Amino acid sequence: MPLYVCSEYDKDYYWLFCLKFIMGAITFFPVLLSCSASNFDNFNTIGKFTFDELLEMADSGDHRNVDMLVRDIYGGAYETLGLSGDVIASSFGLAARHPEQPRVLGDMVKSLLITVSNNIGQLACLYAKQYNLTRILFGGYFIRGHGLTMEVITYAVRFWSGGEYKALFLRHEGYLGAVGAFLKTCKNNNSTERKALWSENYVVSSSNTPFSDNPFESKPYATNHSKGETDFNKVPPHDLSIVNFSVGKVPNPKHLIIAQKAEESKSTLKSSSKSTSQKHEISKLPNFELDRVFTHSLEMFHLLESPANYSPDTWDLTHDEEARIYWLGCFESCIEYHRAKAEESQSDTLSDASDRSHQFAERYKRFLRELSADPSGRGVLTVRCLLSAQQHFLREYGFGDVFCLQKRFENRGALSALMDRLGELSKLDWSNRQLSLIEGLLAGNMFDWGAAEAIQFLKEAPKNKFGAADFHVILDKVQSRPWLVDNYDNWIDRISVSGSPYRCILIFCDNSGADIILGVLPFAMEFLNRGCKVIMAANSSPAINDITYQELELLLHMIASFEPLIAESLNNGQLMLAENGQTSPCLDFRLIASSLVQLAEREQVDLIVIEGMGRAIHCNLNAKFTVDTLKIAVIKNSWLARRLGGQLYGVIFKFEPVLKSR
């Protein structure tokens, strides 16, 4: 069992090279690497069973028929010693005591597997202690994704370290050597190329999904539609927010599929030797797909307090059964709504929109039900993953901007109301204006077409002449203080200083329409008037009705034509716009656009504002930063509100100042 202390990835180990690429800029090292595999490059099988067959025997065996347990020695007195009766006291102890008794081969194989795995875990803990490491990464042919092996090693590491060390394992380990070699070659052949990001596509990749579920196989929308071919690059861009982006030039995004299609592989995977014959059908091989981001470079956000410990997700649905059952059902119940919006977005431009929208609905429904049966089949299951998968399938079936029509008339309605809103704010004294600005942010956050209960409320609300819900009606819906999470007084204390309270404020924007125009923009203008610089960051690609960087840029230049402060701030660089690198309604600070990271570093950002339920509740509710942070959102889901101890439309206003001298 070779052991390596890795302070950085080693060029001689391709799969470590691959690991570093896949994890991007995440602070992962140092880590203890335990490679459990043979060092021999040439060997012959001398037994009658393959390693896979032995593992299957172990799964069906019962080691308690072979091993001597604590209960076999102490009877019922072991509880007084603080021991569990199932703890192994002696491997093969019963077999050694009564060698004449017949034994089941599966029982002995399982005992052997547990013995070896326990020893691996203990040795790894000893080495980890020697080098003061707490994370042990196990890899190699011996592990190969086998559940029992990983369970025993994990138990051993936890036992021998007293719970202080953590055992880590790799998904799709069998592919990593090939992928690492490929990426290493790519890097060597493109030395002048800017830093690129490779990440696993969790929607397509899985440990048990057959190839027939691969969305890249023979999609009818790809070519030769019944009424002629469709060129997604020639969809005419109309006016504000009507462009239906075809992300990745559907249906052929740039990606790397490591596993070949079944039809292409069956002939090459036949073996002439019984000892190496394929035991499983090719259709059952796992998929592993890597996506490469070509449009922009992504990296870890530099203002995270602890990059190594950062996780974007607030809840892990893999282990939270109640939450998992609810959210899977919630997303499935909303499929028809999103299908209809997808069809609506292209009904006037593409004749096959209805067919493709139904294909999306069926594929996403099947995806959710697969997760219900196997929650960990595609990595850690979170609300963020479910939202990302939803957007992924929409794009795969040719729907780049499902809410383009919704965004268009909501933007028009909000633009027509902007000057009245600014006039209302200008009449208020400083104290009342600050509260009204925050209430405007909260009201804008109600314009969320991804939350079922908010959708129903917006549909029933009185409309303006453009067909969008009236902003003042929504404003009256905002809950009065005290809020569920209410740090408003601390916020006011912080910004009530004379002069400019912050050097530069970075705002992660959420929705189009009233949210960005009547909520975020007046808030930003308040600080522009006080001399602060402001960076407004928006999604790089469409997701639900979230505003994109391209749309934000267009909107702000339109507003600059009649609002002098915006025009002046854009011209002198006090107001800056940036893309955040995100393509979903959530926000992952491990994968922020490099251009935004560099801009934030250059401008010395000292306040981060995170707005919206997806970005500030489903994600980043507990995230810590090295600068002041304001997280603000309305809870637009009854179940989530109860989980957080509040009510529907409850308010999260979480201000987290950094305690340091300024």
Summary of the structure (lengths in Angstrom):
residues: 662
radius of gyration: 28.3
end to end distance: 52.1
largest distance: 95.9
contacts: 2086
relative contact order: 0.09
helix: 45%
strand: 13%
